[in-house]
Amino acid sequence: MLKPDASISRIDGDTPNLRLFALLEIIAKRDSPFTLQAIVDEIVSNARAAALAIITGYNGTNTVPTADDYSNAGLTGVDATNLAA
């Protein structure tokens, strides 16, 4: 059983690791595959929306989209070799 920790109790943590620990914390508290799927769907949806916001919001002076952003947005074929092209 996971030990509760206030630093990982948010599902929208600042890093993927925090989100993963938050998900594990929720799983430990709830034992339902339907609940788990809804949580996973929400995390994927939030990651996709955040990645799309970075990609579409790029104007040359703000956060530069990475290959991971394109992957998180569900776009394939973008990697470090063709990202700058």
C-alpha positions, -999 to +999 in steps of 0.1 A: +000+000+000+013+034-009+019+058+019+000+091+015+022+120+007+008+156+003+034+163-024+020+137-048-017+141-041-025+162-071-034+145-104-021+175-123+014+174-109+041+195-124+060+165-138+051+132-154+066+115-123+043+134-100+013+125-121+024+088-121+027+088-083-007+106-080-022+079-102-007+052-081-020+069-049-055+069-064-053+033-074-043+023-039-074+041-026-098+028-052-100-007-064-121-004-096-110-010-132-136+014-144-123+041-121-087+034-132-097+037-169-114+070-163-083+083-144-059+071-172-082+086-198-082+120-180-044+119-177-039+111-214-065+138-223-047+164-202-013+155-215-026+157-251-042+191-245-011+205-228+011+193-257-013+207-283-013+240-265+025+241-266+026+232-303-001+256-315+009+284-292+045+284-303+054+318-318+092+317-319+097+334-285+080+310-261+084+273-252+098+254-281+078+222-288+098+190-283+095+156-300+078+145-268+052+172-272+044+159-307+042+124-294+020+134-264-003+152-289-007+119-308+014+129-338+039+104-351+070+107-372+085+137-353+119+131-337+151+150-328+164+146-364+135+162-382+122+185-354+142+215-365+135+211-402 
